[in-house]
C-alpha cells in the first residue's frame, strides 16, 4: 500500500473497481509465478472480499457465492480462504473472525490493521516505526514471534469527521 492509499480509501473519488481489478491482477500474476492455481472459486472469493474495504466473514462469503455456485459448502469457502491466506492475498482480522484484502500481496509482512467501529472499514498500514519498536520489545523479552498483526479499533478519518460535525451541531442546539 502506498502512503496515499489511506486517503484514497475514504476519498469520494476513490475508484474501488480499480482496487478490485488490481487485486485480481496481482493475484493472477503471483499464482502464475508460484505455479499455483487461482481456481474460479478462489477467484470469486477473492473478488467478494475485495468488494469493499470492510472485513467479511466466511459465512457471509458463502451466502454471496451460493447464487453463483449453489453447491458451495462452508468447506468450499474455508479451503479457498486458506489458499488465499497462504498466498498472502488476504488477511485474517482475528478480532472480527473475518477477512480483508491485502494491499501488499506477494510480500511477507507484518500488519497494523485499523478497524473503524462506525463504518467497519479496515485499513492496512505498514507502520514501520511501530513494528520496529515492537520488534525491539520482543527481542528484549527473548520472544520469537511467528507472525505479527496489530489490530486497533476506533474511528477512521471520515467517521471521526462526521462524528465531530454531529457533536458540533448538537452543541449549537
C-alpha positions as CSV (number, residue, x, y, z in Angstrom):
1,X,0.0,0.0,0.0
2,X,1.3,3.4,-0.8
3,X,1.4,6.3,1.7
4,X,-1.6,7.9,-0.2
5,X,-3.7,4.7,0.0
6,X,-5.4,5.6,3.2
7,X,-6.6,8.9,1.8
8,X,-7.9,7.2,-1.4
9,X,-9.9,4.6,0.5
10,X,-12.0,7.2,2.2
11,X,-11.9,9.8,-0.6
12,X,-15.1,10.3,-2.5
13,X,-13.3,10.0,-5.8
14,X,-11.8,6.6,-4.8
15,X,-12.2,4.1,-7.8
16,X,-13.0,0.9,-5.9
17,X,-13.4,-1.0,-9.1
18,X,-9.7,-0.3,-9.8
19,X,-8.9,-1.8,-6.3
20,X,-10.7,-5.0,-7.3
21,X,-9.1,-5.1,-10.7
22,X,-5.6,-4.5,-9.3
23,X,-6.0,-7.1,-6.5
24,X,-7.2,-9.8,-9.0
25,X,-4.4,-8.9,-11.4
26,X,-1.8,-9.2,-8.7
27,X,-3.3,-12.4,-7.5
28,X,-3.3,-13.9,-11.0
29,X,0.4,-12.9,-11.6
30,X,1.5,-14.2,-8.2
31,X,-0.3,-17.5,-8.6
32,X,1.2,-17.9,-12.1
33,X,4.7,-17.2,-10.9
34,X,4.3,-19.6,-8.0
35,X,2.8,-22.4,-10.1
36,X,-0.4,-22.5,-8.1
37,X,-3.9,-22.2,-9.4
38,X,-6.3,-19.4,-8.8
39,X,-9.3,-21.6,-9.4
40,X,-12.7,-20.0,-10.3
41,X,-13.9,-20.4,-6.7
42,X,-10.8,-18.9,-5.2
43,X,-11.0,-16.1,-7.8
44,X,-14.6,-15.4,-6.8
45,X,-13.9,-15.5,-3.1
46,X,-11.1,-13.0,-3.5
47,X,-13.3,-10.8,-5.6
48,X,-16.0,-10.9,-3.0
49,X,-13.5,-10.0,-0.2
50,X,-12.4,-7.0,-2.3
51,X,-16.0,-5.8,-2.9
52,X,-15.4,-3.3,-0.1
53,X,-12.6,-2.3,2.3
54,X,-14.6,-4.0,5.1
55,X,-13.8,-7.3,6.7
56,X,-16.1,-10.1,5.6
57,X,-17.0,-13.3,7.5
58,X,-16.7,-16.7,5.9
59,X,-20.5,-17.4,6.2
60,X,-21.3,-14.1,4.5
61,X,-19.0,-15.2,1.7
62,X,-20.9,-18.5,1.5
63,X,-24.2,-16.6,1.2
64,X,-22.7,-14.4,-1.5
65,X,-21.3,-17.2,-3.5
66,X,-24.3,-19.5,-3.5
67,X,-26.1,-17.7,-6.3
68,X,-23.0,-18.4,-8.5
69,X,-22.3,-21.9,-7.1
70,X,-25.3,-23.4,-5.4
71,X,-23.2,-26.5,-4.5
72,X,-20.8,-24.4,-2.3
73,X,-20.5,-25.5,1.2
74,X,-18.6,-24.0,4.2
75,X,-15.7,-26.2,3.5
76,X,-15.5,-24.8,-0.1
77,X,-15.2,-21.3,1.3
78,X,-12.7,-22.2,4.0
79,X,-10.5,-24.1,1.6
80,X,-10.4,-21.0,-0.7
81,X,-9.7,-18.7,2.3
82,X,-6.9,-21.0,3.4
83,X,-5.4,-20.8,0.0
84,X,-5.7,-17.0,-0.2
85,X,-4.2,-16.6,3.2
86,X,-1.3,-19.0,2.3
87,X,-0.6,-16.9,-0.8
88,X,-0.6,-13.6,1.2
89,X,-3.6,-12.3,-0.9
90,X,-5.8,-11.6,2.2
91,X,-5.5,-11.1,5.9
92,X,-7.5,-12.6,8.7
93,X,-8.9,-10.0,11.1
94,X,-8.7,-12.1,14.2
95,X,-10.8,-9.8,16.4
96,X,-13.7,-9.9,13.9
97,X,-13.2,-13.5,12.8
98,X,-13.3,-12.1,9.2
99,X,-11.1,-11.4,6.2
100,X,-9.9,-8.4,4.2
101,X,-7.9,-8.0,1.1
102,X,-4.1,-7.4,1.3
103,X,-2.7,-4.3,-0.3
104,X,0.8,-5.7,-0.2
105,X,0.2,-9.1,-1.7
106,X,3.3,-11.0,-2.6
107,X,5.5,-9.9,0.2
108,X,5.7,-11.4,3.7
109,X,4.9,-8.5,6.1
110,X,3.7,-7.6,9.5
111,X,0.5,-5.8,9.7
112,X,-1.2,-2.9,11.5
113,X,-4.9,-3.1,10.9
114,X,-7.1,-0.1,11.7
115,X,-10.7,-1.2,12.2
116,X,-13.4,1.5,12.2
117,X,-16.1,0.7,14.7
118,X,-18.6,3.0,12.8
119,X,-18.3,2.2,9.1
120,X,-16.4,-1.1,9.6
121,X,-13.6,-0.4,7.0
122,X,-10.3,-2.0,7.7
123,X,-7.1,-0.1,6.7
124,X,-3.8,-1.9,6.4
125,X,-0.8,0.2,7.4
126,X,2.9,-0.5,7.0
127,X,3.7,1.4,10.3
128,X,7.5,0.7,10.2
129,X,8.2,2.7,13.4
130,X,5.5,0.9,15.4
131,X,6.6,-2.5,14.2
132,X,10.3,-1.7,14.7
133,X,9.5,-0.7,18.3
134,X,7.5,-3.9,18.8
135,X,10.4,-5.9,17.4
136,X,12.7,-4.3,19.9
137,X,10.3,-5.2,22.8
138,X,10.1,-8.7,21.5
139,X,13.8,-9.0,21.3
140,X,14.3,-7.6,24.8
141,X,11.8,-10.3,26.0
142,X,13.6,-13.0,24.2
143,X,10.4,-13.8,22.4
144,X,10.4,-15.0,18.8
145,X,7.2,-14.2,17.0
146,X,5.8,-16.4,14.2
147,X,3.8,-13.5,12.8
148,X,2.7,-10.1,14.0
149,X,-0.6,-8.4,13.5
150,X,-1.8,-5.5,15.5
151,X,-5.5,-4.6,15.3
152,X,-6.7,-1.3,16.6
153,X,-10.4,-0.5,16.8
154,X,-11.5,3.1,16.6
155,X,-12.9,5.8,14.2
156,X,-11.4,6.3,10.8
157,X,-10.7,9.8,9.5
158,X,-14.1,10.0,7.7
159,X,-16.2,8.8,10.6
160,X,-14.2,11.0,13.0
161,X,-15.1,14.0,10.9
162,X,-18.7,13.0,10.7
163,X,-18.8,12.4,14.5
164,X,-17.1,15.8,15.2
165,X,-19.5,17.6,12.9
166,X,-22.5,15.9,14.6
167,X,-21.2,16.8,18.1
168,X,-20.6,20.4,17.0
169,X,-24.1,20.6,15.6
170,X,-25.6,19.1,18.8
171,X,-23.6,21.6,20.9
172,X,-25.2,24.5,19.0
173,X,-28.7,23.3,19.7
